[in-house]
Amino acid sequence: MINRVVLVGRLTKDPDLRYTTSGVPVASFTLAVNRTYSNEQGERQADFINCVVWRKPAENTANYLRKGSLAGVEGRLETRSYDGNDGKRSLSLRLYVIQFSS
């Protein structure tokens, strides 16, 4: 099975850099990726993809990318399901970034 995704888009806000209890850096950000087509009003729509980066690339992401930065990312998709407070089943999608370029 192949699970590889390549996206180019703009960051919606500055990356959030944190460290695990064992000191491993992890950064998260949302990438806005334009769709290739327009809606009925002629406006382009975008998909907002939550991204997570680990270790040294996480620190590089936090140091070099800012809100509005154009970035190319490559990684793998993961889905998670969980029960919300209202008892409904929810699904989340994340891109775990292997490498990025700006």
C-alpha positions as CSV (number, residue, x, y, z in Angstrom):
1,M,0.0,0.0,0.0
2,I,1.2,3.5,-0.8
3,N,0.2,6.5,1.4
4,R,2.1,9.5,0.0
5,V,0.6,13.0,-0.4
6,V,2.2,16.1,-1.9
7,L,0.5,19.4,-1.4
8,V,1.3,23.1,-2.0
9,G,-0.5,25.8,-0.1
10,R,-0.3,28.7,2.3
11,L,-0.2,28.5,6.1
12,T,-3.2,29.9,7.8
13,K,-1.3,31.0,10.9
14,D,2.2,30.7,12.4
15,P,3.3,27.1,13.2
16,D,2.8,26.0,16.8
17,L,6.0,24.5,18.1
18,R,5.8,22.3,21.2
19,Y,8.1,19.7,22.9
20,T,7.0,16.3,24.2
21,T,7.8,15.4,27.8
22,S,10.9,13.6,26.4
23,G,12.1,16.8,24.6
24,V,11.1,15.8,21.0
25,P,10.0,18.9,19.0
26,V,6.6,18.7,17.3
27,A,5.0,21.5,15.2
28,S,1.5,21.8,13.9
29,F,0.0,24.1,11.3
30,T,-2.9,24.3,8.9
31,L,-2.3,24.5,5.1
32,A,-4.8,26.1,2.8
33,V,-4.8,24.4,-0.5
34,N,-6.7,25.9,-3.4
35,R,-9.0,23.6,-5.4
36,T,-8.4,23.5,-9.2
37,Y,-12.0,24.6,-10.0
38,S,-14.3,27.5,-9.1
39,N,-17.8,27.4,-7.6
40,E,-21.0,28.7,-9.3
41,Q,-20.1,32.3,-8.3
42,G,-16.6,32.0,-9.9
43,E,-14.8,31.9,-6.6
44,R,-12.0,29.5,-5.9
45,Q,-12.4,27.4,-2.8
46,A,-9.8,25.9,-0.6
47,D,-9.3,22.8,1.6
48,F,-7.7,23.3,5.0
49,I,-5.4,20.4,5.9
50,N,-4.0,20.0,9.4
51,C,-0.3,19.1,9.3
52,V,2.1,17.7,12.0
53,V,5.9,17.7,11.7
54,W,8.3,16.0,14.1
55,R,11.9,16.4,15.3
56,K,14.4,18.7,13.4
57,P,11.9,19.5,10.5
58,A,9.5,20.7,13.2
59,E,12.0,23.3,14.4
60,N,12.8,24.3,10.9
61,T,9.1,24.7,10.1
62,A,8.7,27.0,13.2
63,N,11.9,29.0,12.3
64,Y,11.2,29.6,8.5
65,L,7.5,29.5,7.9
66,R,4.9,32.1,9.0
67,K,1.3,32.8,8.3
68,G,0.8,33.2,4.6
69,S,4.0,31.4,3.7
70,L,3.8,29.3,0.5
71,A,4.9,25.8,1.4
72,G,5.2,22.5,-0.3
73,V,4.8,19.5,1.9
74,E,5.2,15.7,1.4
75,G,3.9,13.2,3.9
76,R,1.3,10.6,4.8
77,L,-2.4,10.9,5.7
78,E,-3.8,9.5,8.9
79,T,-7.4,9.4,10.0
80,R,-8.6,9.1,13.6
81,S,-12.0,8.6,14.9
82,Y,-13.3,9.5,18.4
83,D,-16.5,10.0,20.3
84,G,-17.3,13.6,21.0
85,N,-18.8,15.1,24.1
86,D,-22.2,14.9,22.5
87,G,-21.8,11.2,21.9
88,K,-21.4,11.5,18.2
89,R,-18.6,9.7,16.3
90,S,-16.1,12.2,14.7
91,L,-13.4,11.7,12.2
92,S,-10.2,13.8,11.9
93,L,-7.7,13.8,9.1
94,R,-4.0,14.8,9.5
95,L,-1.0,15.0,7.2
96,Y,2.2,13.8,8.9
97,V,4.8,15.8,7.1
98,I,8.0,13.9,6.1
99,Q,9.6,17.0,4.4
100,F,8.7,20.5,3.4
101,S,10.0,23.3,1.2
102,S,9.3,27.0,1.2
